[in-house]
Amino acid sequence: MPEYSDFQFTSQDGLRLHARDYGPRRAAATPVVCLPGLTRNCRDFHDLALSLMDKRRVICPDIRGRGQSARDPDWRNYHPTVYLGDLKHMLAALNLHRVFVVGTSMGGIMAMGMGVAMPTAIAGALINDVGPDIDDDGLDAIVDYVHRADQVFPDWHAAGAFLKSCFPDFPGMDDAAWQRAARRTCIERPDGTVQHDWDPAIAKPLESQRGSIDLWPLFRSLRNVPLMVVRGALSDILSAETLSRMQAALPHLVPVTVPGMGHAPMLNEPQIPEPLNDILERVDRPHH
């Protein structure tokens, strides 16, 4: 049995989009949808999906402009409201009405957005290393990274070394781990060179959006669903102070801090499975 199947669907504006589909199609347990960060893709969630797929379906989409989803000819569509429309379309195409959402960074903002845009669809959420207040320095670093990463590497070793140079906040990762990270975020071209697996235009809208939207109402929309927030202890995106404010706003939130990790934890760390499984069991019980 293959670990997953590839699912293709078409967005409202005609773009061909892709997702990986893991686990049993008709499982009784609540399905999980995993939403990646700005420059990331479905491959980030492979380990997590394998750990969950025994008893539940796990869907990992490539957001438009990333991975196997088509690039958008109009960069203005690289915007969370458009991504939420794509997600709504995907859930309809898969006939899924209620899902638990795992969202890393930008994917976590999308999870908050779902609480407003499609409240009946979101059964609970794990928000990974992002909150309603985003540190400007961290955001600058991401935009800078996207611009710097628009290049071609001679081989996988060089791609791994580049990632290592961009993300100093992961002291626990050795060269082999950086190689694996490169294979999740890059692709090999026919001539053996390596490039990042996203459309460089995804960064354009970010530069005009800074500080222009209040995310707290989106976050508070998750007040009635089980919620877990993961923070990398060295994160420059989600501060300990913001996490405390999030807990004060929604006291049912389960916080998990991963030591020695920057932005963002991979969700295969030993601190994750127990609270995640607890929260999924609560989501599976009707009237939690």
C-alpha positions as protocol buffer text, in pm:
chain_id: "A"
residue {
  index: 1
  type: MET
  ca { x: 0 y: 0 z: 0 }
}
residue {
  index: 2
  type: PRO
  ca { x: 140 y: 346 z: -87 }
}
residue {
  index: 3
  type: GLU
  ca { x: 160 y: 586 z: 206 }
}
residue {
  index: 4
  type: TYR
  ca { x: -61 y: 844 z: 35 }
}
residue {
  index: 5
  type: SER
  ca { x: -237 y: 922 z: -290 }
}
residue {
  index: 6
  type: ASP
  ca { x: -212 y: 1249 z: -484 }
}
residue {
  index: 7
  type: PHE
  ca { x: -534 y: 1446 z: -515 }
}
residue {
  index: 8
  type: GLN
  ca { x: -574 y: 1712 z: -785 }
}
residue {
  index: 9
  type: PHE
  ca { x: -854 y: 1969 z: -787 }
}
residue {
  index: 10
  type: THR
  ca { x: -932 y: 2297 z: -962 }
}
residue {
  index: 11
  type: SER
  ca { x: -974 y: 2627 z: -780 }
}
residue {
  index: 12
  type: GLN
  ca { x: -1262 y: 2867 z: -843 }
}
residue {
  index: 13
  type: ASP
  ca { x: -1039 y: 3070 z: -1075 }
}
residue {
  index: 14
  type: GLY
  ca { x: -922 y: 2767 z: -1271 }
}
residue {
  index: 15
  type: LEU
  ca { x: -582 y: 2698 z: -1112 }
}
residue {
  index: 16
  type: ARG
  ca { x: -483 y: 2331 z: -1080 }
}
residue {
  index: 17
  type: LEU
  ca { x: -406 y: 2253 z: -715 }
}
residue {
  index: 18
  type: HIS
  ca { x: -260 y: 1948 z: -542 }
}
residue {
  index: 19
  type: ALA
  ca { x: -288 y: 1772 z: -207 }
}
residue {
  index: 20
  type: ARG
  ca { x: -160 y: 1452 z: -51 }
}
residue {
  index: 21
  type: ASP
  ca { x: -431 y: 1224 z: 90 }
}
residue {
  index: 22
  type: TYR
  ca { x: -323 y: 982 z: 368 }
}
residue {
  index: 23
  type: GLY
  ca { x: -510 y: 719 z: 568 }
}
residue {
  index: 24
  type: PRO
  ca { x: -851 y: 554 z: 539 }
}
residue {
  index: 25
  type: ARG
  ca { x: -1110 y: 744 z: 335 }
}
residue {
  index: 26
  type: ARG
  ca { x: -1401 y: 648 z: 557 }
}
residue {
  index: 27
  type: ALA
  ca { x: -1247 y: 652 z: 903 }
}
residue {
  index: 28
  type: ALA
  ca { x: -1485 y: 739 z: 1188 }
}
residue {
  index: 29
  type: ALA
  ca { x: -1223 y: 967 z: 1345 }
}
residue {
  index: 30
  type: THR
  ca { x: -1220 y: 1338 z: 1254 }
}
residue {
  index: 31
  type: PRO
  ca { x: -1002 y: 1404 z: 946 }
}
residue {
  index: 32
  type: VAL
  ca { x: -697 y: 1629 z: 980 }
}
residue {
  index: 33
  type: VAL
  ca { x: -599 y: 1901 z: 730 }
}
residue {
  index: 34
  type: CYS
  ca { x: -238 y: 2026 z: 750 }
}
residue {
  index: 35
  type: LEU
  ca { x: -163 y: 2379 z: 626 }
}
residue {
  index: 36
  type: PRO
  ca { x: 202 y: 2475 z: 566 }
}
residue {
  index: 37
  type: GLY
  ca { x: 399 y: 2794 z: 617 }
}
residue {
  index: 38
  type: LEU
  ca { x: 460 y: 3065 z: 357 }
}
residue {
  index: 39
  type: THR
  ca { x: 733 y: 2892 z: 153 }
}
residue {
  index: 40
  type: ARG
  ca { x: 655 y: 2535 z: 253 }
}
residue {
  index: 41
  type: ASN
  ca { x: 451 y: 2252 z: 104 }
}
residue {
  index: 42
  type: CYS
  ca { x: 273 y: 1926 z: 184 }
}
residue {
  index: 43
  type: ARG
  ca { x: 602 y: 1739 z: 234 }
}
residue {
  index: 44
  type: ASP
  ca { x: 655 y: 1916 z: 569 }
}
residue {
  index: 45
  type: PHE
  ca { x: 377 y: 1708 z: 724 }
}
residue {
  index: 46
  type: HIS
  ca { x: 479 y: 1363 z: 598 }
}
residue {
  index: 47
  type: ASP
  ca { x: 601 y: 1235 z: 938 }
}
residue {
  index: 48
  type: LEU
  ca { x: 298 y: 1377 z: 1120 }
}
residue {
  index: 49
  type: ALA
  ca { x: 58 y: 1228 z: 863 }
}
residue {
  index: 50
  type: LEU
  ca { x: 220 y: 885 z: 896 }
}
residue {
  index: 51
  type: SER
  ca { x: 183 y: 904 z: 1275 }
}
residue {
  index: 52
  type: LEU
  ca { x: -191 y: 985 z: 1249 }
}
residue {
  index: 53
  type: MET
  ca { x: -305 y: 783 z: 946 }
}
residue {
  index: 54
  type: ASP
  ca { x: -371 y: 452 z: 1124 }
}
residue {
  index: 55
  type: LYS
  ca { x: -706 y: 576 z: 1243 }
}
residue {
  index: 56
  type: ARG
  ca { x: -782 y: 896 z: 1055 }
}
residue {
  index: 57
  type: ARG
  ca { x: -761 y: 1057 z: 713 }
}
residue {
  index: 58
  type: VAL
  ca { x: -497 y: 1331 z: 677 }
}
residue {
  index: 59
  type: ILE
  ca { x: -503 y: 1582 z: 389 }
}
residue {
  index: 60
  type: CYS
  ca { x: -193 y: 1792 z: 318 }
}
residue {
  index: 61
  type: PRO
  ca { x: -247 y: 2052 z: 45 }
}
residue {
  index: 62
  type: ASP
  ca { x: 15 y: 2246 z: -148 }
}
residue {
  index: 63
  type: ILE
  ca { x: -105 y: 2608 z: -129 }
}
residue {
  index: 64
  type: ARG
  ca { x: -121 y: 2776 z: -473 }
}
residue {
  index: 65
  type: GLY
  ca { x: 227 y: 2870 z: -597 }
}
residue {
  index: 66
  type: ARG
  ca { x: 398 y: 2598 z: -393 }
}
residue {
  index: 67
  type: GLY
  ca { x: 495 y: 2236 z: -450 }
}
residue {
  index: 68
  type: GLN
  ca { x: 281 y: 2057 z: -710 }
}
residue {
  index: 69
  type: SER
  ca { x: 12 y: 2326 z: -712 }
}
residue {
  index: 70
  type: ALA
  ca { x: 20 y: 2559 z: -1012 }
}
residue {
  index: 71
  type: ARG
  ca { x: 184 y: 2901 z: -997 }
}
residue {
  index: 72
  type: ASP
  ca { x: -62 y: 3190 z: -1015 }
}
residue {
  index: 73
  type: PRO
  ca { x: -6 y: 3432 z: -1306 }
}
residue {
  index: 74
  type: ASP
  ca { x: -136 y: 3716 z: -1084 }
}
residue {
  index: 75
  type: TRP
  ca { x: 75 y: 3759 z: -767 }
}
residue {
  index: 76
  type: ARG
  ca { x: -209 y: 3954 z: -601 }
}
residue {
  index: 77
  type: ASN
  ca { x: -385 y: 3619 z: -552 }
}
residue {
  index: 78
  type: TYR
  ca { x: -110 y: 3509 z: -314 }
}
residue {
  index: 79
  type: HIS
  ca { x: -324 y: 3616 z: -22 }
}
residue {
  index: 80
  type: PRO
  ca { x: -478 y: 3426 z: 273 }
}
residue {
  index: 81
  type: THR
  ca { x: -835 y: 3512 z: 168 }
}
residue {
  index: 82
  type: VAL
  ca { x: -773 y: 3344 z: -169 }
}
residue {
  index: 83
  type: TYR
  ca { x: -604 y: 3049 z: 3 }
}
residue {
  index: 84
  type: LEU
  ca { x: -912 y: 3009 z: 227 }
}
residue {
  index: 85
  type: GLY
  ca { x: -1130 y: 3001 z: -85 }
}
residue {
  index: 86
  type: ASP
  ca { x: -907 y: 2726 z: -227 }
}
residue {
  index: 87
  type: LEU
  ca { x: -937 y: 2535 z: 99 }
}
residue {
  index: 88
  type: LYS
  ca { x: -1317 y: 2562 z: 98 }
}
residue {
  index: 89
  type: HIS
  ca { x: -1313 y: 2428 z: -257 }
}
residue {
  index: 90
  type: MET
  ca { x: -1087 y: 2138 z: -159 }
}
residue {
  index: 91
  type: LEU
  ca { x: -1308 y: 2038 z: 135 }
}
residue {
  index: 92
  type: ALA
  ca { x: -1613 y: 2042 z: -92 }
}
residue {
  index: 93
  type: ALA
  ca { x: -1433 y: 1834 z: -356 }
}
residue {
  index: 94
  type: LEU
  ca { x: -1337 y: 1578 z: -89 }
}
residue {
  index: 95
  type: ASN
  ca { x: -1684 y: 1593 z: 70 }
}
residue {
  index: 96
  type: LEU
  ca { x: -1536 y: 1680 z: 409 }
}
residue {
  index: 97
  type: HIS
  ca { x: -1759 y: 1886 z: 637 }
}
residue {
  index: 98
  type: ARG
  ca { x: -1569 y: 1900 z: 966 }
}
residue {
  index: 99
  type: VAL
  ca { x: -1191 y: 1879 z: 1008 }
}
residue {
  index: 100
  type: PHE
  ca { x: -918 y: 1932 z: 1265 }
}
residue {
  index: 101
  type: VAL
  ca { x: -665 y: 2183 z: 1129 }
}
residue {
  index: 102
  type: VAL
  ca { x: -289 y: 2178 z: 1186 }
}
residue {
  index: 103
  type: GLY
  ca { x: -144 y: 2511 z: 1070 }
}
residue {
  index: 104
  type: THR
  ca { x: 221 y: 2613 z: 1074 }
}
residue {
  index: 105
  type: SER
  ca { x: 300 y: 2986 z: 1058 }
}
residue {
  index: 106
  type: MET
  ca { x: 95 y: 3118 z: 763 }
}
residue {
  index: 107
  type: GLY
  ca { x: -110 y: 2796 z: 787 }
}
residue {
  index: 108
  type: GLY
  ca { x: -188 y: 2886 z: 1149 }
}
residue {
  index: 109
  type: ILE
  ca { x: -320 y: 3225 z: 1037 }
}
residue {
  index: 110
  type: MET
  ca { x: -535 y: 3039 z: 783 }
}
residue {
  index: 111
  type: ALA
  ca { x: -666 y: 2816 z: 1065 }
}
residue {
  index: 112
  type: MET
  ca { x: -771 y: 3131 z: 1257 }
}
residue {
  index: 113
  type: GLY
  ca { x: -930 y: 3263 z: 938 }
}
residue {
  index: 114
  type: MET
  ca { x: -1132 y: 2941 z: 903 }
}
residue {
  index: 115
  type: GLY
  ca { x: -1289 y: 3016 z: 1241 }
}
residue {
  index: 116
  type: VAL
  ca { x: -1445 y: 3325 z: 1082 }
}
residue {
  index: 117
  type: ALA
  ca { x: -1487 y: 3218 z: 717 }
}
residue {
  index: 118
  type: MET
  ca { x: -1613 y: 2862 z: 774 }
}
residue {
  index: 119
  type: PRO
  ca { x: -1681 y: 2815 z: 1146 }
}
residue {
  index: 120
  type: THR
  ca { x: -1879 y: 2492 z: 1108 }
}
residue {
  index: 121
  type: ALA
  ca { x: -1589 y: 2326 z: 922 }
}
residue {
  index: 122
  type: ILE
  ca { x: -1325 y: 2365 z: 1194 }
}
residue {
  index: 123
  type: ALA
  ca { x: -1352 y: 2105 z: 1471 }
}
residue {
  index: 124
  type: GLY
  ca { x: -1031 y: 2211 z: 1647 }
}
residue {
  index: 125
  type: ALA
  ca { x: -681 y: 2333 z: 1571 }
}
residue {
  index: 126
  type: LEU
  ca { x: -312 y: 2303 z: 1639 }
}
residue {
  index: 127
  type: ILE
  ca { x: -152 y: 2640 z: 1565 }
}
residue {
  index: 128
  type: ASN
  ca { x: 222 y: 2605 z: 1518 }
}
residue {
  index: 129
  type: ASP
  ca { x: 446 y: 2898 z: 1609 }
}
residue {
  index: 130
  type: VAL
  ca { x: 231 y: 3194 z: 1513 }
}
residue {
  index: 131
  type: GLY
  ca { x: -15 y: 3420 z: 1692 }
}
residue {
  index: 132
  type: PRO
  ca { x: -229 y: 3731 z: 1647 }
}
residue {
  index: 133
  type: ASP
  ca { x: 78 y: 3952 z: 1711 }
}
residue {
  index: 134
  type: ILE
  ca { x: 369 y: 3879 z: 1480 }
}
residue {
  index: 135
  type: ASP
  ca { x: 714 y: 4008 z: 1560 }
}
residue {
  index: 136
  type: ASP
  ca { x: 820 y: 4251 z: 1282 }
}
residue {
  index: 137
  type: ASP
  ca { x: 1181 y: 4134 z: 1302 }
}
residue {
  index: 138
  type: GLY
  ca { x: 1069 y: 3777 z: 1243 }
}
residue {
  index: 139
  type: LEU
  ca { x: 852 y: 3882 z: 950 }
}
residue {
  index: 140
  type: ASP
  ca { x: 1141 y: 4082 z: 801 }
}
residue {
  index: 141
  type: ALA
  ca { x: 1361 y: 3774 z: 830 }
}
residue {
  index: 142
  type: ILE
  ca { x: 1105 y: 3563 z: 639 }
}
residue {
  index: 143
  type: VAL
  ca { x: 1069 y: 3820 z: 358 }
}
residue {
  index: 144
  type: ASP
  ca { x: 1448 y: 3850 z: 339 }
}
residue {
  index: 145
  type: TYR
  ca { x: 1478 y: 3471 z: 323 }
}
residue {
  index: 146
  type: VAL
  ca { x: 1228 y: 3444 z: 35 }
}
residue {
  index: 147
  type: HIS
  ca { x: 1425 y: 3703 z: -165 }
}
residue {
  index: 148
  type: ARG
  ca { x: 1761 y: 3539 z: -89 }
}
residue {
  index: 149
  type: ALA
  ca { x: 1628 y: 3193 z: -169 }
}
residue {
  index: 150
  type: ASP
  ca { x: 1538 y: 3281 z: -528 }
}
residue {
  index: 151
  type: GLN
  ca { x: 1849 y: 3108 z: -661 }
}
residue {
  index: 152
  type: VAL
  ca { x: 1972 y: 2779 z: -805 }
}
residue {
  index: 153
  type: PHE
  ca { x: 2205 y: 2551 z: -608 }
}
residue {
  index: 154
  type: PRO
  ca { x: 2460 y: 2319 z: -772 }
}
residue {
  index: 155
  type: ASP
  ca { x: 2350 y: 2020 z: -560 }
}
residue {
  index: 156
  type: TRP
  ca { x: 2157 y: 1907 z: -251 }
}
residue {
  index: 157
  type: HIS
  ca { x: 2456 y: 1964 z: -25 }
}
residue {
  index: 158
  type: ALA
  ca { x: 2467 y: 2333 z: -123 }
}
residue {
  index: 159
  type: ALA
  ca { x: 2089 y: 2368 z: -74 }
}
residue {
  index: 160
  type: GLY
  ca { x: 2117 y: 2219 z: 278 }
}
residue {
  index: 161
  type: ALA
  ca { x: 2410 y: 2448 z: 363 }
}
residue {
  index: 162
  type: PHE
  ca { x: 2207 y: 2751 z: 247 }
}
residue {
  index: 163
  type: LEU
  ca { x: 1912 y: 2657 z: 470 }
}
residue {
  index: 164
  type: LYS
  ca { x: 2146 y: 2607 z: 765 }
}
residue {
  index: 165
  type: SER
  ca { x: 2291 y: 2957 z: 709 }
}
residue {
  index: 166
  type: CYS
  ca { x: 1940 y: 3111 z: 701 }
}
residue {
  index: 167
  type: PHE
  ca { x: 1809 y: 2945 z: 1017 }
}
residue {
  index: 168
  type: PRO
  ca { x: 2061 y: 2970 z: 1301 }
}
residue {
  index: 169
  type: ASP
  ca { x: 1794 y: 2896 z: 1564 }
}
residue {
  index: 170
  type: PHE
  ca { x: 1807 y: 2518 z: 1516 }
}
residue {
  index: 171
  type: PRO
  ca { x: 2119 y: 2418 z: 1709 }
}
residue {
  index: 172
  type: GLY
  ca { x: 2007 y: 2055 z: 1733 }
}
residue {
  index: 173
  type: MET
  ca { x: 2011 y: 1993 z: 1356 }
}
residue {
  index: 174
  type: ASP
  ca { x: 2313 y: 1825 z: 1196 }
}
residue {
  index: 175
  type: ASP
  ca { x: 2407 y: 1835 z: 826 }
}
residue {
  index: 176
  type: ALA
  ca { x: 2200 y: 1525 z: 749 }
}
residue {
  index: 177
  type: ALA
  ca { x: 1893 y: 1692 z: 903 }
}
residue {
  index: 178
  type: TRP
  ca { x: 1953 y: 2003 z: 689 }
}
residue {
  index: 179
  type: GLN
  ca { x: 1976 y: 1780 z: 380 }
}
residue {
  index: 180
  type: ARG
  ca { x: 1638 y: 1629 z: 469 }
}
residue {
  index: 181
  type: ALA
  ca { x: 1497 y: 1979 z: 522 }
}
residue {
  index: 182
  type: ALA
  ca { x: 1626 y: 2081 z: 178 }
}
residue {
  index: 183
  type: ARG
  ca { x: 1449 y: 1784 z: 19 }
}
residue {
  index: 184
  type: ARG
  ca { x: 1124 y: 1895 z: 175 }
}
residue {
  index: 185
  type: THR
  ca { x: 1151 y: 2253 z: 53 }
}
residue {
  index: 186
  type: CYS
  ca { x: 1341 y: 2222 z: -279 }
}
residue {
  index: 187
  type: ILE
  ca { x: 1322 y: 2022 z: -602 }
}
residue {
  index: 188
  type: GLU
  ca { x: 1588 y: 1881 z: -831 }
}
residue {
  index: 189
  type: ARG
  ca { x: 1588 y: 2011 z: -1187 }
}
residue {
  index: 190
  type: PRO
  ca { x: 1656 y: 1783 z: -1488 }
}
residue {
  index: 191
  type: ASP
  ca { x: 2021 y: 1894 z: -1499 }
}
residue {
  index: 192
  type: GLY
  ca { x: 2078 y: 1793 z: -1135 }
}
residue {
  index: 193
  type: THR
  ca { x: 2075 y: 2147 z: -995 }
}
residue {
  index: 194
  type: VAL
  ca { x: 1838 y: 2228 z: -708 }
}
residue {
  index: 195
  type: GLN
  ca { x: 1593 y: 2515 z: -657 }
}
residue {
  index: 196
  type: HIS
  ca { x: 1325 y: 2612 z: -409 }
}
residue {
  index: 197
  type: ASP
  ca { x: 982 y: 2466 z: -474 }
}
residue {
  index: 198
  type: TRP
  ca { x: 776 y: 2785 z: -476 }
}
residue {
  index: 199
  type: ASP
  ca { x: 693 y: 3087 z: -690 }
}
residue {
  index: 200
  type: PRO
  ca { x: 918 y: 3379 z: -580 }
}
residue {
  index: 201
  type: ALA
  ca { x: 617 y: 3611 z: -625 }
}
residue {
  index: 202
  type: ILE
  ca { x: 457 y: 3476 z: -304 }
}
residue {
  index: 203
  type: ALA
  ca { x: 653 y: 3739 z: -107 }
}
residue {
  index: 204
  type: LYS
  ca { x: 518 y: 4039 z: -301 }
}
residue {
  index: 205
  type: PRO
  ca { x: 188 y: 4081 z: -113 }
}
residue {
  index: 206
  type: LEU
  ca { x: 363 y: 4051 z: 225 }
}
residue {
  index: 207
  type: GLU
  ca { x: 545 y: 4377 z: 178 }
}
residue {
  index: 208
  type: SER
  ca { x: 221 y: 4575 z: 157 }
}
residue {
  index: 209
  type: GLN
  ca { x: 36 y: 4386 z: 432 }
}
residue {
  index: 210
  type: ARG
  ca { x: 257 y: 4451 z: 732 }
}
residue {
  index: 211
  type: GLY
  ca { x: 63 y: 4541 z: 1044 }
}
residue {
  index: 212
  type: SER
  ca { x: -245 y: 4620 z: 836 }
}
residue {
  index: 213
  type: ILE
  ca { x: -476 y: 4354 z: 978 }
}
residue {
  index: 214
  type: ASP
  ca { x: -585 y: 4283 z: 1334 }
}
residue {
  index: 215
  type: LEU
  ca { x: -564 y: 3906 z: 1379 }
}
residue {
  index: 216
  type: TRP
  ca { x: -712 y: 3896 z: 1732 }
}
residue {
  index: 217
  type: PRO
  ca { x: -1076 y: 3864 z: 1616 }
}
residue {
  index: 218
  type: LEU
  ca { x: -969 y: 3573 z: 1393 }
}
residue {
  index: 219
  type: PHE
  ca { x: -792 y: 3406 z: 1684 }
}
residue {
  index: 220
  type: ARG
  ca { x: -1090 y: 3457 z: 1919 }
}
residue {
  index: 221
  type: SER
  ca { x: -1315 y: 3284 z: 1663 }
}
residue {
  index: 222
  type: LEU
  ca { x: -1157 y: 2957 z: 1789 }
}
residue {
  index: 223
  type: ARG
  ca { x: -1302 y: 3005 z: 2139 }
}
residue {
  index: 224
  type: ASN
  ca { x: -1545 y: 2713 z: 2107 }
}
residue {
  index: 225
  type: VAL
  ca { x: -1311 y: 2448 z: 1968 }
}
residue {
  index: 226
  type: PRO
  ca { x: -1026 y: 2245 z: 2124 }
}
residue {
  index: 227
  type: LEU
  ca { x: -705 y: 2436 z: 2062 }
}
residue {
  index: 228
  type: MET
  ca { x: -334 y: 2365 z: 2099 }
}
residue {
  index: 229
  type: VAL
  ca { x: -61 y: 2622 z: 2034 }
}
residue {
  index: 230
  type: VAL
  ca { x: 299 y: 2510 z: 1979 }
}
residue {
  index: 231
  type: ARG
  ca { x: 587 y: 2754 z: 2019 }
}
residue {
  index: 232
  type: GLY
  ca { x: 954 y: 2710 z: 1943 }
}
residue {
  index: 233
  type: ALA
  ca { x: 1140 y: 2837 z: 2251 }
}
residue {
  index: 234
  type: LEU
  ca { x: 1376 y: 3036 z: 2023 }
}
residue {
  index: 235
  type: SER
  ca { x: 1100 y: 3162 z: 1789 }
}
residue {
  index: 236
  type: ASP
  ca { x: 1126 y: 3514 z: 1645 }
}
residue {
  index: 237
  type: ILE
  ca { x: 762 y: 3499 z: 1525 }
}
residue {
  index: 238
  type: LEU
  ca { x: 563 y: 3390 z: 1832 }
}
residue {
  index: 239
  type: SER
  ca { x: 693 y: 3544 z: 2155 }
}
residue {
  index: 240
  type: ALA
  ca { x: 634 y: 3396 z: 2500 }
}
residue {
  index: 241
  type: GLU
  ca { x: 445 y: 3716 z: 2585 }
}
residue {
  index: 242
  type: THR
  ca { x: 205 y: 3676 z: 2289 }
}
residue {
  index: 243
  type: LEU
  ca { x: 144 y: 3312 z: 2384 }
}
residue {
  index: 244
  type: SER
  ca { x: 53 y: 3428 z: 2739 }
}
residue {
  index: 245
  type: ARG
  ca { x: -191 y: 3682 z: 2595 }
}
residue {
  index: 246
  type: MET
  ca { x: -342 y: 3411 z: 2374 }
}
residue {
  index: 247
  type: GLN
  ca { x: -394 y: 3192 z: 2682 }
}
residue {
  index: 248
  type: ALA
  ca { x: -554 y: 3482 z: 2869 }
}
residue {
  index: 249
  type: ALA
  ca { x: -792 y: 3539 z: 2577 }
}
residue {
  index: 250
  type: LEU
  ca { x: -880 y: 3169 z: 2535 }
}
residue {
  index: 251
  type: PRO
  ca { x: -813 y: 2989 z: 2865 }
}
residue {
  index: 252
  type: HIS
  ca { x: -890 y: 2643 z: 2720 }
}
residue {
  index: 253
  type: LEU
  ca { x: -582 y: 2671 z: 2496 }
}
residue {
  index: 254
  type: VAL
  ca { x: -320 y: 2397 z: 2552 }
}
residue {
  index: 255
  type: PRO
  ca { x: 29 y: 2555 z: 2517 }
}
residue {
  index: 256
  type: VAL
  ca { x: 334 y: 2347 z: 2426 }
}
residue {
  index: 257
  type: THR
  ca { x: 683 y: 2499 z: 2406 }
}
residue {
  index: 258
  type: VAL
  ca { x: 951 y: 2302 z: 2222 }
}
residue {
  index: 259
  type: PRO
  ca { x: 1295 y: 2372 z: 2373 }
}
residue {
  index: 260
  type: GLY
  ca { x: 1591 y: 2455 z: 2149 }
}
residue {
  index: 261
  type: MET
  ca { x: 1375 y: 2524 z: 1842 }
}
residue {
  index: 262
  type: GLY
  ca { x: 1324 y: 2842 z: 1642 }
}
residue {
  index: 263
  type: HIS
  ca { x: 1048 y: 2914 z: 1389 }
}
residue {
  index: 264
  type: ALA
  ca { x: 890 y: 2670 z: 1340 }
}
residue {
  index: 265
  type: PRO
  ca { x: 892 y: 2330 z: 1513 }
}
residue {
  index: 266
  type: MET
  ca { x: 852 y: 2036 z: 1270 }
}
residue {
  index: 267
  type: LEU
  ca { x: 581 y: 1872 z: 1490 }
}
residue {
  index: 268
  type: ASN
  ca { x: 777 y: 1546 z: 1508 }
}
residue {
  index: 269
  type: GLU
  ca { x: 932 y: 1653 z: 1840 }
}
residue {
  index: 270
  type: PRO
  ca { x: 871 y: 1435 z: 2149 }
}
residue {
  index: 271
  type: GLN
  ca { x: 664 y: 1710 z: 2319 }
}
residue {
  index: 272
  type: ILE
  ca { x: 389 y: 1693 z: 2053 }
}
residue {
  index: 273
  type: PRO
  ca { x: 217 y: 1350 z: 2034 }
}
residue {
  index: 274
  type: GLU
  ca { x: 63 y: 1325 z: 2382 }
}
residue {
  index: 275
  type: PRO
  ca { x: -120 y: 1662 z: 2391 }
}
residue {
  index: 276
  type: LEU
  ca { x: -211 y: 1631 z: 2022 }
}
residue {
  index: 277
  type: ASN
  ca { x: -363 y: 1285 z: 2069 }
}
residue {
  index: 278
  type: ASP
  ca { x: -554 y: 1410 z: 2376 }
}
residue {
  index: 279
  type: ILE
  ca { x: -699 y: 1699 z: 2181 }
}
residue {
  index: 280
  type: LEU
  ca { x: -788 y: 1477 z: 1881 }
}
residue {
  index: 281
  type: GLU
  ca { x: -971 y: 1237 z: 2112 }
}
residue {
  index: 282
  type: ARG
  ca { x: -1171 y: 1531 z: 2248 }
}
residue {
  index: 283
  type: VAL
  ca { x: -1255 y: 1641 z: 1893 }
}
residue {
  index: 284
  type: ASP
  ca { x: -1366 y: 1288 z: 1804 }
}
residue {
  index: 285
  type: ARG
  ca { x: -1613 y: 1278 z: 2095 }
}
residue {
  index: 286
  type: PRO
  ca { x: -1937 y: 1448 z: 2002 }
}
residue {
  index: 287
  type: HIS
  ca { x: -2027 y: 1736 z: 2238 }
}
residue {
  index: 288
  type: HIS
  ca { x: -1675 y: 1762 z: 2382 }
}
